[in-house]
Amino acid sequence: MGLVYAASAWKTASVGKIVGWSDQCGVLCCLLGMAVGLAIPGVWPTKLALWIAGIWVSGVSALLWPVVHAYLAGGRPPVQVAKVQGVFNLIWMTSVTIPMFILPPFLDTGARSVFLVSAGTLLIVLPLALLLPRMTPRAFVDSSGASGSSSHPEWQALLLRSRRWLIVTCLFMSAFPPLLPYAFEASGIAATLETPLTGTWMVVRVLFVAFLWRTTFWQGHRTFLIGAGLAGTLGFGLALGAGFLPGPPLPWMVFGFILFGLGAGASYHAALAYGMVVGDAEVDAGGAFQSLIGLGYAGGPAAGLLGIPVAVLLGTSPGVAAAVLLAGPALILPWLRVSENSADPS
């Protein structure tokens, strides 16, 4: 599904041109398509329906978000892009975090209702898309004639660095579901604590993005990205390896989730802000951002699957083997040299 999401997001602008729809029409069609996809498991509760819905909704939602990013960033000066995208990040991150804590009791007995309610909610908000302009606003150009990409040339290298950290962060995020059961088992932590512990990093991510939304100190600084990447990588290792560290595992795991939440929030917020400024608020800029997320989400489960044969070969647990496989991109990709002219704004 991650690969479907990546491919779909990458071609968002092309799909719109081929079909001939306006940006507003694209939003309407995507919302309707997502509602239909989410309703499938609700009316046809089978494993096949879940697969169909997952693939369909992944592809359609990946077409939606790049257009939303362009609507938010278009027509705004570069310094305001990060702020308005910060509001967007707070909204979607909060909407993902809250269900993490309230949905588990309903999944055993009311899973069908969850899908149907989600589909109905999309249909309710669908008319709001009619208030959008027909096309996304053009990128802001200041009095000197400079657009975002030309007024901040140094951000191109920062964009490439932030995108690298974004891929690594998404690799880690998608690896948590298959690997955390091994970590909880090794740590001996009660099953009742698994959901609130796992949600810790999501809460921290929301709080840190709220902080970044109200500040500008991080803009234009490479050291901020390096610190965010180190925090995310260290946090991932601590969360999964808490059971193998000295002392009680619970404090180590909580500390790891906190660090990971900081790193995840920083990498996402920075990569989106730099991407929409350097990309002149184009739909393609949002598409490139979302496609990287899809690639990262595909890599985590892949590492989990590869961890099983590697574990047999090395004589260790699948969780440890998968973590070792994920350590490669984390230790290599973000540290590759970046020249000032090497970033691709698209």
C-alpha positions in Angstrom: 0.0 0.0 0.0 2.9 2.3 0.7 4.1 1.8 -2.9 0.7 2.5 -4.3 0.5 5.7 -2.2 4.0 6.8 -3.4 3.2 6.2 -7.1 -0.1 7.9 -6.9 1.2 11.0 -5.0 4.1 11.4 -7.5 1.7 11.6 -10.4 -0.9 13.8 -8.8 -0.5 16.8 -11.2 -0.3 14.6 -14.2 -3.5 12.8 -13.4 -5.3 16.2 -13.1 -4.0 17.3 -16.5 -4.9 14.0 -18.2 -8.4 13.9 -16.8 -8.8 17.6 -17.3 -10.3 18.4 -13.9 -9.7 21.5 -11.9 -8.0 21.4 -8.6 -11.4 21.9 -6.9 -13.0 19.1 -8.9 -10.0 16.9 -7.9 -10.7 17.5 -4.2 -14.4 16.7 -4.7 -13.6 13.5 -6.6 -11.0 12.3 -4.1 -13.2 12.9 -1.1 -16.0 11.0 -2.8 -13.6 8.2 -3.8 -12.3 7.8 -0.3 -15.8 7.7 1.1 -16.7 4.9 -1.3 -13.5 3.0 -0.4 -14.0 3.2 3.3 -17.6 2.0 3.0 -16.6 -1.2 1.3 -15.5 -3.1 4.4 -18.6 -1.7 6.2 -21.0 -3.3 3.8 -18.8 -6.3 2.8 -16.9 -7.4 5.9 -14.3 -9.7 4.4 -10.5 -9.8 4.2 -10.7 -9.2 0.5 -12.7 -6.1 1.1 -10.1 -4.8 3.5 -7.4 -5.3 0.9 -9.4 -3.6 -1.8 -10.3 -0.7 0.5 -6.8 -0.3 1.7 -5.3 -0.1 -1.8 -8.0 2.1 -3.2 -8.0 4.6 -0.3 -4.2 4.7 -0.3 -4.2 5.6 -4.0 -7.0 8.1 -3.9 -5.9 9.9 -0.7 -2.4 10.3 -2.2 -4.0 12.3 -5.0 -5.8 14.5 -2.5 -3.1 15.7 -0.1 -0.7 17.3 -2.7 -3.6 19.5 -3.9 -4.4 20.4 -0.3 -0.8 21.5 0.3 -0.9 23.7 -2.8 -4.1 25.3 -1.7 -2.6 26.1 1.7 0.8 27.4 0.4 -0.3 29.2 -2.7 -0.4 33.0 -2.6 1.5 33.2 0.8 4.9 34.7 1.4 7.5 32.0 2.2 7.7 32.9 5.9 4.0 32.2 6.2 4.0 28.9 4.5 5.5 27.1 7.5 2.9 28.6 9.7 -0.2 27.7 7.7 1.2 24.2 7.0 1.8 24.0 10.8 -2.0 24.5 11.4 -2.7 21.7 8.9 -0.2 19.4 10.6 -1.8 20.0 14.0 -5.2 19.2 12.7 -4.4 15.9 10.9 -1.9 14.7 13.6 -4.4 15.3 16.3 -7.2 13.6 14.3 -4.8 10.5 14.0 -3.7 10.6 17.6 -7.1 10.7 19.3 -8.5 7.5 17.7 -5.3 5.7 18.8 -6.7 5.9 22.4 -10.5 5.7 21.8 -10.9 3.2 19.0 -9.4 -0.1 20.4 -12.5 -0.9 22.5 -14.7 -0.7 19.4 -12.6 -2.7 17.0 -13.6 -6.1 18.3 -17.4 -5.5 18.2 -18.0 -2.4 16.0 -15.3 -2.4 13.3 -17.9 -2.2 10.6 -19.4 0.9 12.2 -16.0 2.6 12.3 -15.7 2.3 8.5 -19.2 3.5 7.9 -18.9 6.4 10.2 -15.6 7.4 8.5 -17.2 7.2 5.1 -20.2 9.2 6.3 -18.0 11.9 7.8 -16.3 12.4 4.4 -19.6 12.8 2.7 -20.7 15.4 5.3 -17.6 17.6 4.7 -17.7 17.1 0.9 -19.8 20.2 0.2 -17.1 22.4 1.8 -14.9 21.7 -1.2 -17.3 23.8 -3.2 -16.0 26.9 -1.4 -12.4 26.4 -2.7 -11.2 28.4 -5.7 -11.3 26.5 -9.0 -7.5 26.3 -9.1 -4.8 26.5 -6.4 -3.4 30.0 -5.9 -0.1 30.8 -7.6 3.0 31.0 -5.5 3.6 34.3 -3.8 5.9 36.8 -5.5 7.2 39.7 -3.4 7.8 43.3 -4.5 11.2 42.4 -5.9 9.8 39.8 -8.1 11.3 36.9 -6.2 9.3 33.8 -5.6 9.8 31.3 -2.8 12.5 29.3 -4.6 14.5 32.3 -5.6 14.2 34.2 -2.4 15.5 31.3 -0.3 18.1 29.5 -2.5 19.8 28.1 0.6 16.6 26.1 1.4 17.2 23.8 -1.6 20.0 21.9 0.2 17.9 21.9 3.4 15.0 20.5 1.5 17.0 17.5 0.4 18.3 16.9 3.9 14.8 17.1 5.4 13.4 14.8 2.8 16.1 12.2 3.7 15.2 12.4 7.3 11.5 12.2 6.4 12.1 8.9 4.6 14.0 7.4 7.6 11.3 8.6 10.0 8.6 7.0 7.9 10.6 3.8 7.7 10.7 3.8 11.5 7.0 4.7 11.9 5.9 1.9 9.6 8.2 -0.6 11.4 6.7 0.0 14.8 3.5 -2.1 14.3 5.4 -5.3 13.4 8.3 -4.8 15.8 6.7 -3.4 18.9 5.1 -6.7 20.0 8.7 -8.2 20.2 9.8 -5.1 22.2 6.9 -5.4 24.6 7.5 -9.1 25.1 11.2 -8.6 25.7 10.4 -5.8 28.2 7.8 -7.7 30.1 5.4 -4.7 30.0 1.8 -5.4 30.7 -0.5 -5.6 27.6 -2.8 -2.9 29.1 0.1 -0.4 28.7 0.9 -1.1 25.1 -1.7 1.2 23.5 -1.0 4.3 25.7 2.8 3.7 25.4 2.6 3.5 21.6 0.5 6.6 21.5 3.1 8.6 23.5 5.2 9.5 20.4 2.1 10.7 18.6 1.1 13.0 21.4 4.7 14.4 21.6 4.7 14.9 17.8 1.5 17.0 18.0 2.9 19.1 20.9 6.3 19.7 19.2 4.6 20.7 15.9 2.5 23.1 17.8 5.7 24.6 19.2 7.4 24.8 15.7 4.2 26.3 14.3 4.6 29.3 16.6 8.4 29.7 16.1 10.9 30.4 13.3 14.2 29.7 14.9 14.5 26.3 13.1 14.1 27.7 9.6 17.3 27.7 7.5 19.4 25.8 10.0 21.0 22.5 9.1 21.8 21.7 12.8 18.1 21.6 13.6 17.6 18.8 11.0 20.6 16.9 12.3 19.3 17.1 15.9 15.9 16.0 14.8 17.3 13.0 12.9 19.5 12.0 15.8 16.5 12.3 18.2 14.3 10.1 16.0 16.9 7.5 15.4 17.9 7.2 19.1 14.3 7.2 20.2 13.5 4.4 17.8 16.4 2.3 19.2 15.5 3.0 22.8 11.8 2.1 22.3 12.6 -1.2 20.7 15.6 -2.1 22.8 14.3 -1.1 26.2 14.2 -4.7 27.4 17.9 -5.1 26.8 19.1 -2.0 28.6 20.0 -1.8 32.3 17.3 -1.0 34.9 13.5 -1.1 34.4 12.5 -1.1 30.7 9.5 1.2 31.1 11.4 4.5 31.6 13.7 3.7 28.7 10.8 2.9 26.4 8.9 6.1 27.4 12.1 8.2 26.8 12.5 6.5 23.5 9.0 7.3 22.4 9.4 11.0 23.5 12.6 11.3 21.4 11.0 9.7 18.4 8.0 12.0 18.6 10.3 15.0 18.6 12.2 13.7 15.6 9.1 12.7 13.7 7.4 16.1 14.2 10.5 18.0 13.2 11.3 16.1 10.1 7.7 16.2 8.8 7.1 19.8 9.5 10.5 20.9 8.0 10.3 18.8 4.9 6.8 20.1 4.1 7.6 23.7 4.7 10.9 23.6 2.7 9.2 21.6 -0.1 6.3 24.0 -0.6 8.5 27.1 -0.6 11.2 25.7 -2.9 8.6 24.1 -5.1 6.7 27.5 -5.4 3.5 26.0 -3.9 3.0 23.8 -6.9 0.9 20.5 -6.7 4.0 18.6 -7.8 5.9 19.8 -4.8 3.3 18.4 -2.5 3.2 15.2 -4.6 7.0 14.7 -4.2 6.6 15.2 -0.4 3.8 12.6 -0.1 5.5 10.1 -2.4 8.5 10.0 -0.1 6.1 9.3 2.8 4.7 6.4 0.8 8.2 5.0 0.1 9.0 5.2 3.8 5.8 3.4 4.8 6.6 0.6 2.3 10.1 0.1 3.7 9.1 -0.6 7.3 6.9 -3.7 6.7 9.4 -4.9 4.1 12.1 -4.8 6.7 9.8 -6.7 9.1 9.3 -9.4 6.5 13.0 -9.7 5.7 13.8 -9.8 9.4 12.3 -13.3 9.7 14.8 -15.1 7.4 17.6 -12.9 8.6 16.8 -13.8 12.2 17.0 -17.5 11.3 20.4 -16.8 9.7 21.8 -14.8 12.6 20.2 -16.8 15.4 18.3 -13.8 16.9 14.7 -12.6 17.1 12.9 -11.1 14.1 12.5 -7.8 15.9 16.3 -7.4 16.4 17.0 -8.5 12.8 14.5 -6.0 11.3 15.9 -3.2 13.5 19.4 -4.0 12.2 18.1 -3.8 8.6 16.5 -0.4 9.3 19.6 0.9 10.9 21.4 1.0 7.5 19.3 3.8 5.9 19.2 5.7 9.2 23.0 5.6 9.6 23.9 6.3 5.9 21.2 8.2 3.9 20.8 11.4 5.9 24.6 11.9 6.2 25.4 11.8 2.5 27.0 15.0 1.3 24.6 17.7 -0.1 25.8 20.4 -2.4 24.0 23.7 -2.5 22.8 23.0 -6.1 21.9 19.3 -5.7 18.3 19.6 -4.5 15.4 19.2 -7.0 12.6 21.5 -6.2 10.0 19.2 -7.6 
